[in-house]
């Protein structure tokens, strides 16, 4: 099974964004105080700015970003894994001949994970909600499998969910889902890279908890 979690560099970038926004807000409030401007307005703008940085960074799903998401029997199990890699070729028309083709670049690398959750038996009815929060954070996630192979960083492109066979209190007995991921960069790795990333992430947890 696969695991998605934020890499150390992306957590650090989110922290940097929050820190720079807070510094700018503090400067704005100080200027309002010293210049006789509207302190209330400056405070309101500061709160809005910091709140926006937090919501787009880490606060809305801090625990999910730190622990990541494990596709498993207790959360969600995909029934198949479909990976599609595109290759971009340029064409040059030639008179009386087939068009000449030249390789340009590797295109999109897309991973599609369809599956089914039966909440009364196994799986979590809130699993797709967790993935939606992770997607809303706007950062790529390091993807690895149970053997320790690191697939690189991927973005959550879409989360589709179909609930059916409802029981009492509108609780679904069956949840079908399709999660679509796209490669963010071409960096693959190994168990060693996984361990290094885990160490770096662990070192940033205290910083994040201090801010949130």
Secondary structure, DSSP 8 states (H G I E B T S, - for coil): -EEEEE-HHHHHHHHHHHHHHHHHHHHHHHHHHHHT--HHHHHHHHHHHHHHHHHHTTGGGHHHHHH-EE-STTS--BS--EEEEEEEEEEEEETTEEEEEEEEEEEEEEEEEEEEEBTTTBS-TTHHHHHHHHHHTT--EEEEETT--EEEEEEEEEEEEEEEEE-GGG-EEEEEEEEEEEESS-----HHHHHHHHHHHHHHHHHHHHH-
